């Protein structure tokens, strides 16, 4: 297993640790005794996981440590961390929380993308999944919204609304691109 893949596995293992600190912090808030060290530790774990995301990709490219296992695990680790953070911060008792519609949009978009990939794959279609600028922007804005909420920055809902809008736009973009591939499969020229 390459070092880049080991970093990816480490990121996956940090997800339950992040959730644990988030939930315990939420419990301390609901008991009117917020233990800030729990929140700060959750933030630290999230930052460390985010750094390993950038680092494993850099190492894989720079030192030619790309592997099939890493190619499978990396998006699982990325989506796992992002979705877990959004869901946990929507349901836990922090002073601030994501509105319920936010995780629904994020999960629905990812489910539509995954379903579309499955349909194209089952049709023996050459599957072209290329990240779009809207998708990358949505992911960056989701991470920003998570950071603003965890840091308890006022007006965090502004980032949530912008991230939600870009998540919706990117979902429509991916859906349109998938339907276009499906159309080309149905009507080969």
Protein Blocks (a to p, Z undefined) as FASTA:
>chain_A
ZZklmmmmmmmmmmmmmmmmmmmmmmmmmnopacfklmmmmmmmmmmmmmmmmmmmmmmm
mnopacfklmmmmmmmmmmmmmmmmmmmmmmccfbdcdfklmmmmmmmmmmmmmmmmmmm
mnopacdddddfklmmmmmmmmmmmmmmmnopghklmmmmmmmmmmmmmmmmmmmmmmmm
mmmmmmcZZ
